């Protein structure tokens, strides 16, 4: 159907659709949702992925302590590693804590604070903390009986404490579970790494392949892109891991298939009118030691020249493959590098080279630089002078993960958004540097038993303030077993009141002006 169209309609159309209204690549700023937990595993998002792993409380990176049940003393690597191992500590601390490297369901290597591994490679059977690279002499078979364990070498000798507080591996008989020098109490201090490495190495390749294939085909589908497009989202931020470059046969223990899934995401995005940001969430060597960077044991080795060079190759691969795709909006060079372990000069050098690599394949793709997490000033990347065009700095805002927020009530959390976050965003905008992106935020906090209305006010405060980010924002994340983290659940249950309009809000006086200037036909959808 049609009707008369006067000059008022022309003006109204210009007001609503003109790209000069603060647009990003034709979008009215980025309103994105992260597809977290899909192509980079995060166990807290979907814990059931790990349910079938035998000895699932002893994954890679699990921190353990060993206490002799006879001596009532803890096994300790002197100075955190590099020399002798004793059994004489009354209280367990960092020297008495070992990180597991899982070899099989019952075989493990034990890494000390300083990075060395426990080893039996000595003629007198002494256990030392001196091995830099774990081999068979650093591999121990662990027999469990509730919280008690026996530790056996692959040659059959059992590890035992001695009365003079040493650790030796010469006991050749199978010990009982009573109080004897070869029996230890296993204390699990932390088991908080549940990423791609832990999943794949925990299951073993064949089982991990089945688990991940089912997860990748069901967790995110075309219907999710349809849902997002119908609820005012114009972009998806897609975390990927470095091993995607070697699909379908990445290095052990990683499992192929994420590249095909990413290709599908671009196809779905094009079908539903969305844009894609590829986010390198997990870099080789790990940039922050967390599970979402696929760290094996919490170590951060990424700043080494070898790993930085390898990461640049990942960016080149992604830019080559997707640089010309109509759905590509940008490439994020690295997610959440740690301020405590990634020096700023190393990061700036990497970002500078990564920017140029992306530009070699696309003159228009946005190059996104994530701010360091931890004690780092957001202005540092605005002052770094990286790139000439379409450069974006990504900040992640959570009212979580810091004791500062733990005692805040709902009103204080909301006031923090307006009184602290808003001025910081304005100061960064005034710096006249790169565009500003709130690449992760969530409608969740540490407030206990908050009402739906309180959540709505908290979400509205964040939407109000983050709308001032010059590039836009991205909610973390689409789906999550923890309901308040899930954008989908928040929208469906009206805990986050997001308008769903794909247009910028238009001042009412402009609409009145347009409607008053000639005849305007408005056709309402049926």
Beta strands, then each sheet from edge to edge (+ up, - down):
strand 1: 30-34
strand 2: 63-68
strand 3: 74-77
strand 4: 85-89
strand 5: 98-102
strand 6: 107-111
strand 7: 117-119
strand 8: 128-131
strand 9: 140-145
strand 10: 148-153
strand 11: 158-161
strand 12: 167-171
strand 13: 184-190
strand 14: 235-241
strand 15: 275-282
strand 16: 328-332
strand 17: 366-370
strand 18: 391-396
strand 19: 435-441
strand 20: 472-475
sheet 1: 1+ 14+ 15+ 16+ 17+ 18+ 19+ 20+ 1+
sheet 2: 2+ 5- 6+ 9- 10+ 13- 2+
sheet 3: 3+ 4-
sheet 4: 7+ 8-
sheet 5: 11+ 12-
end
